[in-house]
Amino acid sequence: MSAALAPKKIALIIGSTRAVRVGPKVVDFIHSVFSPETTSSPTLELEIIDIAKYKLPVFDEVAMPAMVPFQAQFEHQHSKDWSAAMAPFSAYIWVSAEYNYGVPSGIKNAIDYLYNELGGKPALVVTYGIFGGQLASKSLVTTLEGMKMRVVETKPQLSFAGPTKDEMFMAAGTGALGEKTKNEWEAGSKEPLLKGIAELVKKLDEVPEPEKKEE
């Protein structure tokens, strides 16, 4: 298979690491929206990555991630496993909840283990929460852009259904995704998700602009 026809591997990342979480169901919904047919990309290959699987402690390495692997190496196996899992992808879809008006510590900590694995690669940020996770989205974009990722313009924000937000509390307390929420997402969230993935695929074909050096 030629390089042009080789599958473009994209990581679809479950950012929540709570013991009870709706994150996997949110990612399942997002995954159901994306397909070679809906994205007009027959070589698109999505793989779900669950941060919780790697059981990362609060960052505990001596080496700065920006130094790995060219100037230093990680000491701990969990760091090596996480780095090895994330490095092969061409682009990333980060799916995050919003906790206390910001990005959850689990996803931020996982990102803090990385640097050279991500630099220059495209990223799509999808958040969910009581107001779609808008503050988490802003925080996550700031972090990823600071790490030289090319974040796409469209940033889908998925809100839980109902004026009293009962389905949000159900999601947080039981990990279940309510039917009203699923119906609303089916009706109104597919378009921004598809727009975001289209922008992500387009960035895969673009040559990144060289960084401007300060005079």
C-alpha positions as CSV (number, residue, x, y, z in Angstrom):
1,M,0.0,0.0,0.0
2,S,1.4,3.4,-1.0
3,A,1.9,6.1,1.7
4,A,-0.9,8.1,0.1
5,L,-3.4,5.3,0.6
6,A,-2.2,4.2,4.0
7,P,-4.8,4.5,6.7
8,K,-4.7,7.8,8.7
9,K,-4.7,6.6,12.3
10,I,-6.7,8.9,14.6
11,A,-6.9,8.5,18.4
12,L,-10.4,9.0,19.9
13,I,-9.5,9.6,23.5
14,I,-11.7,9.0,26.6
15,G,-10.5,11.8,28.8
16,S,-12.5,11.0,32.0
17,T,-10.8,8.7,34.5
18,R,-13.5,8.6,37.2
19,A,-14.6,5.2,38.7
20,V,-18.2,6.0,37.6
21,R,-18.2,7.9,34.3
22,V,-20.2,8.5,31.2
23,G,-17.1,9.3,29.1
24,P,-17.0,5.9,27.4
25,K,-20.6,6.2,26.3
26,V,-20.0,9.8,25.0
27,V,-17.0,8.4,23.0
28,D,-19.2,5.6,21.7
29,F,-21.7,8.1,20.4
30,I,-18.9,10.2,18.7
31,H,-17.4,7.0,17.2
32,S,-20.8,6.1,15.7
33,V,-21.0,9.5,13.9
34,F,-17.6,9.1,12.3
35,S,-17.1,6.6,9.5
36,P,-15.4,6.5,6.1
37,E,-18.9,7.1,4.5
38,T,-19.8,10.1,6.6
39,T,-16.3,11.7,6.5
40,S,-15.6,11.0,2.8
41,S,-12.2,9.5,3.8
42,P,-11.9,5.8,3.0
43,T,-8.5,5.6,4.7
44,L,-9.6,7.0,8.0
45,E,-8.9,4.7,10.9
46,L,-10.2,5.5,14.4
47,E,-9.0,3.8,17.5
48,I,-10.5,4.5,21.0
49,I,-7.9,5.2,23.7
50,D,-8.9,5.1,27.3
51,I,-6.6,7.1,29.6
52,A,-8.0,5.3,32.6
53,K,-6.5,2.0,31.3
54,Y,-3.0,3.3,31.9
55,K,-3.4,4.2,35.6
56,L,-1.1,7.2,35.4
57,P,-0.2,8.6,38.8
58,V,0.3,12.4,39.1
59,F,3.4,13.0,36.9
60,D,6.3,11.3,38.6
61,E,9.2,11.3,36.1
62,V,12.5,13.0,36.6
63,A,12.9,13.8,32.9
64,M,10.9,16.6,31.3
65,P,8.6,15.1,28.6
66,A,10.0,17.6,26.1
67,M,13.4,15.9,26.5
68,V,12.1,12.4,25.7
69,P,13.3,10.5,23.7
70,F,16.1,12.7,22.3
71,Q,17.8,13.9,25.4
72,A,16.4,11.7,28.2
73,Q,14.3,8.6,28.8
74,F,11.4,7.9,31.1
75,E,12.1,5.7,34.1
76,H,8.6,4.3,34.8
77,Q,6.8,1.6,32.8
78,H,3.5,3.5,32.9
79,S,5.1,6.5,31.3
80,K,6.7,4.4,28.6
81,D,3.5,2.5,27.9
82,W,1.5,5.7,27.6
83,S,4.0,7.4,25.4
84,A,4.2,4.4,23.1
85,A,0.5,4.2,22.8
86,M,0.0,7.8,21.8
87,A,3.0,8.3,19.5
88,P,1.9,6.4,16.4
89,F,-1.2,8.4,15.7
90,S,-1.4,11.1,13.0
91,A,-4.1,13.1,14.8
92,Y,-6.1,13.1,18.0
93,I,-9.7,13.7,19.1
94,W,-9.7,14.7,22.8
95,V,-13.1,14.1,24.5
96,S,-13.3,15.7,27.9
97,A,-15.9,16.4,30.6
98,E,-15.9,19.7,32.5
99,Y,-15.2,19.5,36.2
100,N,-15.6,22.6,38.4
101,Y,-15.4,25.0,35.5
102,G,-12.3,23.5,33.9
103,V,-10.6,20.5,32.4
104,P,-10.5,17.4,34.6
105,S,-7.1,16.6,36.3
106,G,-6.9,13.1,34.8
107,I,-6.8,14.3,31.2
108,K,-4.5,17.2,32.0
109,N,-2.1,14.9,33.9
110,A,-2.1,12.4,30.9
111,I,-1.2,15.3,28.5
112,D,1.6,16.4,30.9
113,Y,3.3,13.0,30.3
114,L,3.6,13.9,26.6
115,Y,5.2,16.4,24.3
116,N,7.1,15.2,21.3
117,E,4.4,12.5,20.6
118,L,2.0,15.4,19.9
119,G,3.9,18.3,18.5
120,G,2.7,19.5,15.1
121,K,-0.1,17.1,14.8
122,P,-3.8,18.0,14.3
123,A,-6.3,17.9,17.2
124,L,-10.1,18.1,17.6
125,V,-11.5,19.0,21.0
126,V,-14.9,17.7,22.0
127,T,-16.3,18.5,25.4
128,Y,-19.5,17.7,27.3
129,G,-21.2,19.0,30.4
130,I,-24.0,21.1,31.8
131,F,-23.3,23.9,29.2
132,G,-21.4,21.7,26.8
133,G,-18.1,21.9,28.7
134,Q,-17.3,25.3,27.2
135,L,-14.7,26.3,29.9
136,A,-13.0,22.9,29.7
137,S,-12.9,23.3,25.9
138,K,-11.1,26.7,26.3
139,S,-8.7,25.3,28.8
140,L,-7.9,22.2,26.8
141,V,-7.4,24.2,23.6
142,T,-4.9,26.5,25.4
143,T,-2.9,23.6,26.6
144,L,-2.8,21.7,23.3
145,E,-1.9,24.8,21.3
146,G,0.8,25.5,23.8
147,M,2.2,22.1,23.0
148,K,2.3,22.9,19.3
149,M,-0.7,20.9,18.3
150,R,-2.8,22.3,15.4
151,V,-6.3,22.5,16.9
152,V,-9.1,22.7,14.4
153,E,-11.5,25.7,14.5
154,T,-14.7,23.7,15.2
155,K,-14.9,22.5,18.8
156,P,-18.2,20.6,19.4
157,Q,-19.7,21.0,22.8
158,L,-22.3,18.4,23.9
159,S,-24.9,19.5,26.5
160,F,-27.0,17.2,28.6
161,A,-30.8,17.4,28.0
162,G,-33.4,18.9,30.2
163,P,-33.9,22.3,31.9
164,T,-33.3,20.8,35.3
165,K,-30.2,18.8,34.1
166,D,-31.5,15.6,35.6
167,E,-29.7,13.7,32.9
168,M,-26.4,15.3,33.7
169,F,-26.7,14.2,37.3
170,M,-27.7,10.7,36.1
171,A,-24.6,10.6,33.9
172,A,-22.3,11.8,36.7
173,G,-23.9,9.4,39.3
174,T,-24.4,6.3,37.3
175,G,-22.5,6.6,34.1
176,A,-25.7,6.3,32.0
177,L,-26.4,8.5,29.0
178,G,-30.0,9.5,29.1
179,E,-32.4,8.9,26.1
180,K,-33.3,12.6,25.9
181,T,-29.7,13.5,25.7
182,K,-29.0,10.9,23.0
183,N,-31.9,12.1,21.0
184,E,-30.8,15.7,21.2
185,W,-27.3,14.8,20.2
186,E,-28.6,12.7,17.3
187,A,-30.7,15.7,16.1
188,G,-28.3,18.6,16.7
189,S,-24.7,17.5,17.4
190,K,-23.8,15.3,14.4
191,E,-23.2,18.3,12.1
192,P,-20.6,20.1,14.3
193,L,-18.9,16.7,14.9
194,L,-18.7,15.9,11.2
195,K,-17.5,19.5,10.5
196,G,-14.8,19.0,13.1
197,I,-13.6,15.7,11.8
198,A,-13.5,17.1,8.2
199,E,-11.3,19.9,9.4
200,L,-9.1,17.4,11.2
201,V,-8.7,15.3,8.1
202,K,-7.9,18.4,6.0
203,K,-5.1,19.3,8.4
204,L,-3.6,15.9,8.0
205,D,-3.0,16.8,4.4
206,E,-1.6,20.2,5.1
207,V,2.1,20.9,5.6
208,P,2.5,22.7,9.0
209,E,3.9,26.2,8.7
210,P,7.4,26.5,10.2
211,E,7.6,28.2,13.5
212,K,8.6,31.9,13.4
213,K,11.8,32.6,15.4
214,E,11.9,35.6,17.6
215,E,14.4,38.2,16.5
